Amino acid sequence: MATKGRIRVRLKSYDSRIIDSTCQQILDTAIRTGAKVAGPIPLPTKRMVLAVNKSPFIDKDAREHFELKTHKRLIDILNPTDNTIESLIHLDLPAGVDVEIKM
């Protein structure tokens, strides 16, 4: 019995390799259970640059710059079956990936 609609999966991670492997796991699971998949669609990477003083008192102009990137991906699962939803619930995903699922 097929469920109407779609499932939208948004993934966020600081490591691009982990998020790509997670996308591949989700795609394999969805295709294996008979659902159609659109994606993964890479969304813009958010960069956060932090400037930190090297020395607190004397050299105020000497600074170190650190960068934190947040990689994002979007996957749409079209016409999911009950088996697809069951498989996605029991999927073992690696740590460091934030997953948002909307029906």
JONORTA-V392113 format. One record per residue. N is the residue number from 0. RES is the residue in one letter. SS is DSSP state (~ for helix, > for strand, _ for the rest). PHI is phi in whole degrees, 0 to 359 (* if undefined). D_CENTER is the distance of its C-alpha to the mean C-alpha in whole Angstrom. Layout:
# JONORTA-V392113
{{N,RES,SS,PHI,D_CENTER} {N,RES,SS,PHI,D_CENTER}}
This chain:
# JONORTA-V392113
{{0,M,_,*,29} {1,A,>,272,26} {2,T,_,266,24} {3,K,_,283,24} {4,G,_,111,21} {5,R,>,212,18} {6,I,>,245,14} {7,R,>,252,12} {8,V,>,247,8} {9,R,>,250,6} {10,L,>,243,2} {11,K,>,227,3} {12,S,>,200,5} {13,Y,_,274,9} {14,D,_,247,10} {15,S,~,288,9} {16,R,~,292,11} {17,I,~,293,9} {18,I,~,290,5} {19,D,~,291,8} {20,S,~,292,10} {21,T,~,294,8} {22,C,~,300,7} {23,Q,~,295,11} {24,Q,~,297,12} {25,I,~,294,11} {26,L,~,298,13} {27,D,~,300,16} {28,T,~,295,16} {29,A,~,292,16} {30,I,~,291,18} {31,R,~,297,21} {32,T,_,269,21} {33,G,_,96,22} {34,A,_,266,20} {35,K,>,270,19} {36,V,>,234,16} {37,A,>,243,15} {38,G,>,130,12} {39,P,>,284,9} {40,I,>,259,10} {41,P,>,285,9} {42,L,>,269,9} {43,P,>,301,12} {44,T,>,280,11} {45,K,>,270,13} {46,R,>,251,15} {47,M,>,237,17} {48,V,>,256,21} {49,L,>,248,23} {50,A,>,254,27} {51,V,>,237,29} {52,N,>,294,32} {53,K,_,286,34} {54,S,_,233,37} {55,P,_,286,37} {56,F,_,246,41} {57,I,_,277,43} {58,D,_,262,40} {59,K,_,288,38} {60,D,_,276,37} {61,A,_,277,36} {62,R,>,226,32} {63,E,>,251,29} {64,H,>,247,26} {65,F,>,239,22} {66,E,>,235,19} {67,L,>,235,15} {68,K,>,254,12} {69,T,>,246,9} {70,H,>,272,7} {71,K,>,228,5} {72,R,>,225,5} {73,L,>,231,7} {74,I,>,232,9} {75,D,>,253,13} {76,I,>,253,15} {77,L,>,265,18} {78,N,_,51,21} {79,P,_,287,20} {80,T,>,264,22} {81,D,~,297,23} {82,N,~,295,22} {83,T,~,296,19} {84,I,~,296,18} {85,E,~,298,20} {86,S,~,292,18} {87,L,~,290,15} {88,I,~,294,16} {89,H,_,269,17} {90,L,_,285,15} {91,D,_,267,14} {92,L,_,260,11} {93,P,_,290,11} {94,A,_,289,11} {95,G,_,96,9} {96,V,>,239,6} {97,D,>,265,6} {98,V,>,243,6} {99,E,>,244,8} {100,I,>,239,11} {101,K,>,237,14} {102,M,_,265,17}}
